[in-house]
Amino acid sequence: MIEPIMMDILASGNPFDGVSPDFGLWGGAFTETWQRLLAGVWGVAVVVTAFLAIKAIVSMANAKDDNPAMYQQSKTSALRTGAAVIGLLLLGVIYTGIFVLTGV
């Protein structure tokens, strides 16, 4: 039942073929505003995750030998926070790579 529908969708083609995002329509002031807003939110996110990483590492260091569950929970938190920091710092590279690969 689903397969014929999927085949029809795939055969219909891409309606967005040749369309690229362009904020020039709204003018330079709009573009400057959203870029500054994005940069500000991105900066706050990096600072917040840095504090969370410090908190997780300190929690891991404070885990007692008689409480391995606390250590494991702190370790998991530190790994997740580290991944978030790396993801945030590489966000520009990731988006650039996607745009280059898709030809946008």
N, C-alpha and C positions, 0 to 999 in steps of 0.2 A: 504494500500500500504506500509506504513512504518512499520507496525507491523510485517509482515513476515520477513522483512529485519532485524529488531531488534532481532527477535527470532533466526535468523541464526547467527547473531553476538554473541548473548549470548550463543548459543549452541556450537560455535566453540572453546570455551575455552580460557584461558589466555595464550598468547604466551610468556609472561614474567614470567611464573610460575617457581619459583626456582632461578630467576636471582636477584642478589643484587648489588647495586652500590659498586664499588671497585676502588679506585684511586691508589691502589698499583701498578697497571700496569705501571703507569707513573713514579714511583720512589718516594722516600722520599722527595727529594728537591721540586718536584711539589706539593706534598701534603702540605708541610710546607708553600710554597708560597701562595697557594690559601687559606689556613686557616688564614694566617696573613692578606691577603688582605680582606677576609670576615670580620675578627675581626675589621680591621680598618674602613671599610665602615659602619659596624654596630655601632661602637663607634661614628662616625661622625653623623649618623642618630639620635642617642640618644641625642647628644648635640644639634643638630638643632631643634629637637622636644621640647627639654627643653626650648630653647629660644622662640620658637613659643608659648609654654604654658604660659610662663611669659608675653609675649606680649598680648596674649588673655585675661589673667586675669587682667592686667593693663587696657586694653581697656574696659573691663567689669566694672571695678571700676570707670573709667572716664566717663561712660555713664551718661548723664544728666537725671534728672527725667522727663523732658519735651520731651525726645526722647526715647520712649520705643522700637522703632525699632532698634536703635543702640545697646541698651542693649541686645535685643534678638539675634541680629547678633553676638555680642561679646560672649554671652553665648553659642551659637551653636559652634562657633569657639573654645572656651575653652573646650567644651565637646569632640569635634572631636580630638583636639590635645591631650587631656588626654587619649582618647582611643588609639591614635597612640603611646603615650609613654608607656602605659601598654602593648600594643601589642609587641612593640620592646623589652621591658624588659623581656617579657615572651616567646620570640621567641624560645629560646633554649628548654624550657619546652614543648612548643607546638610541635616542631619537634621531640623531644625525645618521646613524647606520640604517635605521628603518627608512628614512627619507631617501638615502642614496640607493638602497636596494629596491625600493618601490618606484624610484624615478620621479618623486614629487619635487 
